[in-house]
Amino acid sequence: MSTVALALVAVVPVVAFLAATVGPLYAADRFRETRPPTDAERRRLDALRETACLDVGRVAVFSPAGGEDPADAEEGGDPAPAEISVRGPPGRRVLFLTPGVFDLDDETATALLAAEAGRLATHYNEFRAVATAAVLTLLAAVVTTLVPFEAGFTALAAVGFVAFWAGRRVQYAADARAADRVGAETLADAFERAAALRGVEPETGTWRTWFEVQPPLGDRIARLRER
């Protein structure tokens, strides 16, 4: 059994986990032009985050692709997209949001922040990182012939299936936590409002979404409506 192959298989999960947790934060900081929130934005955001129970280390405001900061835009234009995401590992999490979030009413903005808080509370991002590391480790073991192809392929398929199934359960659990905080109808309405501002229709599950860890937004909204 090759020492190099063993070392490669041992390194792959560590690199994959770091890439999945630290990588998105690095990419967002590196390739997005960001600014800190203004004093007024920070005061409002602090109040909203407290209601949503969202704790992060830093806040960064960025303009969406092809867009501009409403502060620099002329009045009377189309409503700006409202995008919110939290990047980074525990202890170094950063809240990224577009200026359009500040145009939302407090109820909608709080619901979107609560959705991110729910994902943090259920460790959704860490789950995806572990699942990615597991799949890549198995793949490396097959490529380096440490595991026979047939057994490795079977294990890879099994791990992938479990990851897809469990990932959706974790996302639904995150939505449920957010719904407990702000109300299921309020959260569903906020998701629809954010999708409308992006100019997209919430997609429901099809065969194309079977191999995605995160369930389609339309399915998440439908589940919230059923609560």
C-alpha positions in Angstrom: 0.0 0.0 0.0 1.6 3.3 -1.2 2.6 5.8 1.5 1.9 8.6 -1.0 -1.6 7.3 -1.6 -2.3 7.0 2.1 -1.0 10.6 2.7 -3.2 11.9 -0.2 -6.3 10.2 1.2 -5.5 11.6 4.6 -5.0 15.2 3.3 -8.1 15.3 1.1 -10.8 15.5 3.8 -8.9 18.3 5.6 -8.5 20.3 2.5 -12.0 19.7 1.3 -13.5 20.7 4.7 -11.5 23.9 4.8 -12.3 24.7 1.2 -16.0 24.3 1.9 -16.0 26.4 5.1 -13.3 29.0 4.6 -13.3 29.0 0.8 -16.7 30.8 0.4 -15.7 33.5 2.9 -12.3 34.1 1.1 -14.0 34.2 -2.3 -16.7 36.7 -1.1 -14.1 38.9 0.5 -11.7 38.6 -2.4 -14.0 39.0 -5.4 -16.8 41.2 -4.1 -16.5 44.9 -3.5 -17.8 45.4 0.0 -18.3 48.2 2.5 -19.2 48.3 6.1 -22.7 49.3 6.9 -23.3 53.0 7.7 -24.1 54.0 11.3 -27.8 54.1 10.6 -27.7 50.8 8.8 -25.8 49.2 11.6 -28.2 50.4 14.3 -31.2 49.0 12.4 -29.4 45.8 11.5 -28.3 45.2 15.1 -32.0 45.4 16.2 -33.1 43.1 13.4 -30.4 40.6 14.1 -31.2 40.5 17.8 -34.8 39.7 17.0 -33.7 37.1 14.5 -31.2 35.7 16.9 -28.4 35.9 14.3 -24.9 36.3 15.8 -22.0 37.0 13.5 -18.6 38.6 13.8 -18.7 41.1 11.0 -21.2 42.6 8.5 -20.3 43.4 4.9 -22.6 45.2 2.4 -22.1 44.3 -1.3 -23.8 45.3 -4.5 -25.3 42.3 -6.5 -23.8 41.4 -9.9 -24.7 44.0 -12.4 -26.2 46.2 -9.8 -25.3 49.3 -7.8 -25.7 50.6 -4.3 -29.0 52.3 -4.0 -27.2 55.1 -2.2 -25.5 55.9 -5.6 -28.6 55.2 -7.8 -31.2 57.6 -9.0 -34.6 57.6 -7.4 -37.4 55.9 -9.2 -35.5 52.9 -10.4 -36.4 49.2 -10.0 -36.4 47.8 -6.5 -32.9 46.4 -5.6 -32.5 42.7 -5.0 -32.3 41.6 -1.3 -29.7 38.9 -0.8 -28.4 37.6 2.6 -25.8 35.0 3.3 -23.5 34.0 6.1 -20.0 32.8 5.2 -17.1 31.5 7.2 -16.4 28.9 9.9 -17.6 29.3 13.5 -16.0 32.2 15.3 -15.3 34.0 12.0 -18.7 34.2 10.4 -19.5 37.2 8.2 -22.9 38.4 7.2 -23.0 39.5 3.6 -26.0 41.4 2.4 -27.0 43.7 -0.4 -28.2 47.3 0.2 -31.6 46.2 -1.0 -32.1 44.5 2.4 -32.4 47.9 4.0 -35.3 48.7 1.7 -37.4 45.8 3.1 -39.8 46.2 5.9 -38.6 45.1 9.3 -40.7 41.9 9.3 -39.4 40.7 6.0 -35.8 41.5 6.7 -36.0 39.9 10.1 -37.4 36.7 8.6 -34.6 36.5 6.1 -32.0 37.0 8.8 -33.8 34.3 10.9 -33.5 31.9 8.0 -29.7 32.3 8.1 -29.8 32.0 11.9 -31.6 28.7 11.5 -29.0 27.4 9.1 -26.2 28.3 11.6 -28.1 26.7 14.5 -28.5 23.4 12.6 -24.9 23.5 11.3 -26.1 23.3 7.7 -22.8 24.6 6.3 -20.7 22.3 8.4 -22.9 19.4 7.3 -22.3 20.2 3.6 -18.5 20.6 4.3 -18.4 17.1 6.0 -20.5 15.5 3.2 -18.2 17.1 0.5 -15.1 15.9 2.4 -16.5 12.3 2.7 -17.3 12.1 -1.0 -13.9 13.4 -2.1 -12.1 11.1 0.3 -13.9 8.1 -1.1 -13.2 9.3 -4.6 -9.5 9.7 -3.7 -9.4 6.2 -2.2 -10.8 4.7 -5.4 -8.5 6.7 -7.7 -5.4 5.7 -5.7 -6.6 2.1 -5.7 -6.7 1.9 -1.9 -10.3 0.7 -2.3 -11.4 -1.6 -5.1 -13.4 0.2 -7.7 -16.6 -1.8 -7.2 -16.7 -1.4 -3.5 -15.6 2.2 -3.7 -18.2 3.1 -6.3 -21.0 1.4 -4.2 -19.8 3.3 -1.1 -19.6 6.6 -3.0 -23.2 6.1 -4.3 -24.4 5.3 -0.8 -22.7 8.3 0.9 -24.0 10.6 -1.9 -27.6 9.4 -1.5 -27.4 9.8 2.3 -25.9 13.2 2.0 -28.6 14.4 -0.4 -31.4 13.0 1.8 -29.9 14.3 5.1 -28.9 17.7 3.7 -32.5 18.3 2.8 -33.7 17.3 6.3 -31.2 19.7 7.8 -32.4 22.6 5.6 -36.0 21.9 6.5 -35.0 21.8 10.1 -33.3 25.2 9.7 -36.5 26.6 8.1 -38.5 25.2 11.0 -36.3 26.9 13.6 -36.7 30.2 11.7 -40.4 29.7 11.4 -40.6 29.1 15.2 -38.9 32.5 15.6 -40.8 34.7 13.2 -43.8 32.6 12.0 -44.1 30.2 9.1 -46.3 32.5 6.9 -44.0 35.4 7.5 -40.9 33.4 6.5 -42.7 32.0 3.4 -43.7 35.5 2.4 -40.1 36.8 2.9 -38.7 34.0 0.7 -41.2 34.9 -2.0 -40.5 38.6 -1.7 -36.7 38.1 -2.0 -37.3 35.8 -5.1 -39.5 38.4 -6.7 -36.8 41.1 -6.2 -34.3 38.8 -7.9 -36.7 38.3 -10.8 -37.0 34.5 -10.3 -39.9 32.2 -9.6 -39.3 29.8 -6.7 -38.5 26.4 -8.3 -40.2 23.2 -7.1 -38.6 19.8 -7.1 -38.0 18.0 -10.4 -35.7 15.2 -11.5 -33.0 17.9 -12.0 -33.1 18.7 -8.3 -32.8 15.2 -7.0 -29.0 15.5 -6.8 -29.0 18.8 -4.9 -28.3 18.8 -1.2 -30.5 21.9 -0.7 -34.2 21.5 -1.5 -35.7 23.9 -4.1 -37.0 27.2 -2.7 -40.5 26.4 -3.9 -40.6 23.2 -1.9 -39.3 25.0 1.2 -42.1 27.6 0.8 -44.7 25.0 0.3 -43.6 23.2 3.5 -43.8 26.4 5.4 -47.3 27.1 4.1 -48.4 23.7 5.4 -47.3 24.4 9.0 
